[in-house]
Amino acid sequence: MSGFGGAFAGRRVLLTGHTGFKGSWLSRWLLDLGAEVTGYALEPDTTPSLFEDLRLTDALDSRIGDVRDARAVEDVVSEVRPEVVLHLAAQPLVRRSYAEPRYTFETNVMGTVNVLEAVRRCDDTRVVVNVTTDKVYENQETGVPFAEDDALGGWDPYSASKAASEVVTSSYRRSFLSGESGAVVASARAGNVIGGGDWASDRLVPDCARALSAGKPVLVRNPASVRPWQHVLDPLSGYLHLAASLLVNPELAGAFNFGPGASSDAKVAEVVELFVREWGGGTWEAPLSDGQPHEAGVLRLDIDKAGRTLGWRPVWDLGETVRRTARWYRRYGERHRPDELVAEDLDAYRAAAQDAAVPWTT
Ligand SMILES: NC(=O)c1ccc[n+]([C@@H]2O[C@H](COP(=O)([O-])OP(=O)(O)OC[C@H]3O[C@@H](n4cnc5c(N)ncnc54)[C@H](O)[C@@H]3O)[C@@H](O)[C@H]2O)c1
């Protein structure tokens, strides 16, 4: 399978967080590209689990471990000697971060330190991409899209921990991983990601799929919040394109936003409406929001830098993203094979990217 200039064929790639939602899609894509993938993460913690549904344990070198365990991370890196490291392992849920702030900071901040420390001692690693989020910016709720140079910050522990992970990344880039000898490190900030196979609790699309399959109304916490929605394959194409570009041009290392086009910024309520329509029926309601922890009201990403510097751009708009996602869950409920559902979306995405002449398709 071609793409990314053949950068991943036969390449040793360490993917942390491979047992999660994005990690499972990315494992599948990297395997299609011919990469030798080692995964490092905790056991899948959702039922169902996309990782288990895709039988990825049989397809890649899957290691179960904790990123807070510096010794274990170092052992895997020194044994596997990855040329590319994609760091996705994190505690990624805002509401859980309010319940478990210490765990969230330890995983998201010290986990990043542990990965970068291990890489610093590995002569074979050339590129590290640390996956953070659109929530790393100090959000004054002006509605203006965030650019990479904007101030970092974070109200809830999840956002703050990811902003701190960005500061760690920047420090390691300037102090140790400048590319002069050894690896370079970049960070990737994606928007609100949806797509088939996410079964996390307290996330909009899994909540929609669970409620609608049970014939219940979807309970929506913050219908008026605006987010930059994107299909999971859009930011994953950004992570892969960034890593492939850095192998050739290490001086490009820095922070990159990989959000959707501006027309995909939409209210939570609009996404639920679209999802219900694509599902073929159902209702939603917003329970009284008293006592809910704070979550940002408006979040938008400026993606000029990724376009200008890397030639990257998103492929699917909001309509296609929700259509594909709702269809995935509906067909999963009708007992279609999840590996076929993932393969169909990957093929359709790659074909759409090719039609749009997106540079990574060559
Ligand atoms: N889903 C989104 O909307 C979104 C948006 C922007 C950024 N992100 C980022 O993308 C990455 C992947 O998110 P996801 O949506 O796939 O989440 P997920 O919860 O589905 O997966 C998280 C992965 O991290 C692993 N992990 C968690 N704690 C760990 C620990 N202590 N040690 C080792 N592994 C651990 C899990 O085992 C799992 O493999 C995260 O870094 C997240 O912050 C997600």
The ligand as an ORCA input file, in Angstrom:
! r2SCAN-3c Opt
* xyz 0 1
  N     -10.256     11.465     20.612
  C     -10.084     12.786     20.455
  O     -11.047     13.532     20.170
  C      -8.734     13.393     20.610
  C      -8.570     14.717     20.189
  C      -7.301     15.307     20.282
  C      -6.254     14.579     20.802
  N      -6.446     13.289     21.243
  C      -5.272     12.576     21.756
  O      -5.066     11.415     20.971
  C      -4.495     10.371     21.778
  C      -5.307      9.100     21.660
  O      -6.632      9.374     22.105
  P      -7.827      8.330     21.935
  O      -9.024      9.125     21.594
  O      -7.426      7.241     21.034
  O      -7.961      7.792     23.425
  P      -8.189      6.312     23.994
  O      -8.605      6.477     25.418
  O      -9.059      5.537     23.098
  O      -6.732      5.673     23.964
  C      -5.746      6.029     24.898
  C      -4.584      5.088     24.768
  O      -3.594      5.472     25.743
  C      -3.286      4.352     26.544
  N      -2.962      4.772     27.913
  C      -3.716      5.507     28.762
  N      -3.071      5.641     29.948
  C      -1.891      4.965     29.824
  C      -0.810      4.710     30.686
  N      -0.771      5.199     31.940
  N       0.221      3.962     30.225
  C       0.216      3.445     28.961
  N      -0.794      3.660     28.107
  C      -1.839      4.401     28.531
  C      -4.525      3.478     26.533
  O      -4.194      2.155     26.915
  C      -4.937      3.635     25.087
  O      -4.158      2.764     24.297
  C      -4.398     10.933     23.192
  O      -3.095     11.429     23.394
  C      -5.407     12.058     23.175
  O      -5.111     13.047     24.138
  C      -7.669     12.684     21.142
*
